[in-house]
Amino acid sequence: MKTILIINGEKYWKDYFAGFDVVQKKIQTAEFIVKDSSLYVVDAEGVCKPDVIFWRLGAVNPEPKHRNILELIRYSEIPCVNSAETLLRGYDRLSMLNTLKKLGLPIINFDVATQTSQLKNLQMSFPFVVKVGNHHGGFGKSLVTSEEQWEELKDLLFIHQDYVTVEKFIDYKYDIRYLAINDKVWAMKRKGKYWKANALTQEYQIIEPEKEWTKNVKLLQENSKADIIAIDVLETENGEKTILEYNDIPGLSGFPEDTKLELSKMVKNK
């Protein structure tokens, strides 16, 4: 019986892999070993030698250890969804934005400094958004609307030893997620409770994917060699659309059941 190792992710995924030995482990408590070119994963519950890895790490701040693990997966040549190469490419926010820019896709413009001590050199016209490091899910991000708030934030962020990006605030009407799995594409409009488009979602609606944006997400998927990928697009009142980011471990909440079936099928096919 083949073994599917699920890294983090929701508990329900085990229900999609009947006929397989399914093991689920958390990256926070597991250790990875390569011996004689074979990959083993160890935690308090035992040892797993996977035939395929389903990487669902999700919205956590990547650590150097995670990159090391992905390189071990590459070395052992264990199939992974997404592949270790794809996950490493999108590992950091800066490399993710550079990938979008290289493809000529309409990304949000940003300024950046390698440490928060240089925030004084990045101020732009209010309002603007400051993001520290590589956190996901809206963490490490703040909307700055006044000089007083900016001065307070600079003092608070001074203790962080990480890069910082500053970008113009887009007063969006909708956040639209385009999700591509294998050769299929779905689209969903979302609205958050406050200004953060991808946090505290209160409204969502599955919509018909637009041809232009289907083409854009497929271009990204092909270039990234991704089994699954999503782009988050901000749409303003006048219909202008800008890509906020892409996600190679996107959540499927709010999407049809077909998305889970398609993704689980890809894992089994590996």
Buried (B, 14 or more C-beta within 10 A) or exposed (E): EEBBBBBBBBEEBBEBBEEBEBBBBEBEEBEBEBEEEEBBBBBEEEEBEBBBBBBBBBBBEBEEEBBEBBBBBBEBEBBBBBBBBBBBBBBBBEEBBEBBEEBEBEBBEBBBBEEBBEBEEBBBEBBBBBBBBBBBBBBBBBBBEEEEBBEEBBEEBEEBEBBBBBBBBBEBBBBBBBBBBBEEBBBBBBBBEEBBBBBEBEEBEEEEBBEEBBEBBBBBBEBBEBBBBBBBBBBEEEEEBBBBBBBBBBBBEBBEEEBBEBBBEBBBEB
